[in-house]
Amino acid sequence: TTLDVIPRFDMAQVVFENLSFDQLEHNLEAIFGSGYSVSLFTDWQKNRATQVWIKSRLAPGGKADMPAQFYGATLAKQKLHPITGASAVNCTEQQGIPGPWYERMPHFRMNFTPSSGNELQSEYFVPRTQGYAAIRAVEELRDHITPHLFVTEFRTIAADNLWISMAYQRPSMAIHFTWKPEWPEVKEVLPLIEEKLAPFNARPHWAKLFTMQPSRLQHLYPKMPEYQALLKHHDPQAKFRNQYIDTNIFAS
């Protein structure tokens, strides 16, 4: 494999407000393909994404496309934080202001507190072709979710061939939850979300909170037997194992 390495490139970020979920039924691929990186944020209320963040690569000296509307969503008139009402001072520059990629790809500025800071996180990956249906399924739980939620983000991820990747051989949509630090309540909501997402074979993010049973989790990864064998081969005495791996990778 040959990599074409460039020293840097410029990007710009444009934010729109209030995108109806109805637009995702037939325009999901176009919406998420409208930039180098696209994120939708929602509180699950009122049938809409509260914000759409579009990060686009710019040609040298180029300017960002900033239409007044984007699939019915309106161009933001000021810099916004993904959590409605929160100060945007920690966020990376928006409103089409050009800058190096490393100052636009993250949502939050380096050396500043990301998101809300004191929070819990969960994330589930579903096939991108079923992204709209999965969103609608979770939406049915909105009144259980919203009281304990800071914000949800939708993002899409290309398929890969990494055995234990959440996007293994599956172009994916991730449904991410940034929760208030209310673990007893969140712990009760997660099984409800996982039940709604079960028909889509949702894979939970390994490094975030979930309640899925190990037998179900392992079933979601076609290469899990090979992965288990690989771990046993290279670590036959289980020296580098811990309770998390014992439970989620090896428990039956």
Secondary structure, DSSP 4 states (H G I P E B T S, - for coil): ------S--EEEEEEEEEEEGGGHHHHHHHHHTSSSEEEEEE-S-TTEEEEEEEEEEE-TT------SEETTEEE-SS---SSTTS--TTBPP-TT--EEGGGTSSSB-TTS--TTSS-EEEEEEEEGGGHHHHHHHHHTTHHHHGGGEEEEEEEEE--B--TT-TTBTS-EEEEEEEE-S-HHHHHHHHHHHHHHHGGGTPEEPTTS-----HHHHHHT-TTHHHHHHHHHHH-TT-TT--HHHIIIII--
